[in-house]
Amino acid sequence: MMAKAKKAAAPPAVAEAQWTFLTNHAHVLLSLAQDPEALMRDVAAAVGVTERAVQRIVAELEAAGYLVKSREGRRNRYEVKTALPLRHPIERHCEVGHLVRMVTDPRRRRG
């Protein structure tokens, strides 16, 4: 009797994915690069984490110099320091601005 060949499993749909290629820190940074006056609750909803987690991530990004917070009236405004290198040794040759442009530039999107 001949054994049946196993069918290769299809990759999971994006909505089913349990992991992503970018960290929550990158997602928060990218969200603030796109909307520098975003509310923390809006960033949390976009990233899929709690508002408290976003506050912690923003504080860490500020402490490392990747974000600069300024007060404008009753709102905070965040400036992403795009000339700084990414932190991991594998990607240290790239600047934050490269990542921001790669992810947010609509000309790079395929559809």
ChimeraX attribute file (.defattr): number of C-alpha atoms within 10 A of each C-alpha:
attribute: neighborCount
match mode: 1-to-1
recipient: residues
	/A:1	3
	/A:2	4
	/A:3	5
	/A:4	6
	/A:5	6
	/A:6	6
	/A:7	6
	/A:8	6
	/A:9	6
	/A:10	6
	/A:11	8
	/A:12	9
	/A:13	7
	/A:14	9
	/A:15	6
	/A:16	8
	/A:17	9
	/A:18	7
	/A:19	8
	/A:20	8
	/A:21	6
	/A:22	8
	/A:23	11
	/A:24	17
	/A:25	17
	/A:26	18
	/A:27	19
	/A:28	23
	/A:29	27
	/A:30	22
	/A:31	20
	/A:32	21
	/A:33	21
	/A:34	14
	/A:35	14
	/A:36	16
	/A:37	18
	/A:38	16
	/A:39	14
	/A:40	19
	/A:41	15
	/A:42	13
	/A:43	22
	/A:44	20
	/A:45	12
	/A:46	12
	/A:47	19
	/A:48	13
	/A:49	14
	/A:50	14
	/A:51	17
	/A:52	12
	/A:53	16
	/A:54	24
	/A:55	16
	/A:56	13
	/A:57	17
	/A:58	22
	/A:59	15
	/A:60	14
	/A:61	18
	/A:62	17
	/A:63	11
	/A:64	10
	/A:65	12
	/A:66	20
	/A:67	21
	/A:68	17
	/A:69	15
	/A:70	12
	/A:71	10
	/A:72	9
	/A:73	7
	/A:74	6
	/A:75	11
	/A:76	15
	/A:77	19
	/A:78	21
	/A:79	17
	/A:80	23
	/A:81	17
	/A:82	17
	/A:83	12
	/A:84	15
	/A:85	17
	/A:86	19
	/A:87	12
	/A:88	9
	/A:89	9
	/A:90	8
	/A:91	11
	/A:92	12
	/A:93	11
	/A:94	16
	/A:95	16
	/A:96	22
	/A:97	18
	/A:98	13
	/A:99	16
	/A:100	19
	/A:101	15
	/A:102	13
	/A:103	13
	/A:104	14
	/A:105	11
	/A:106	9
	/A:107	8
	/A:108	10
	/A:109	9
	/A:110	5
	/A:111	3
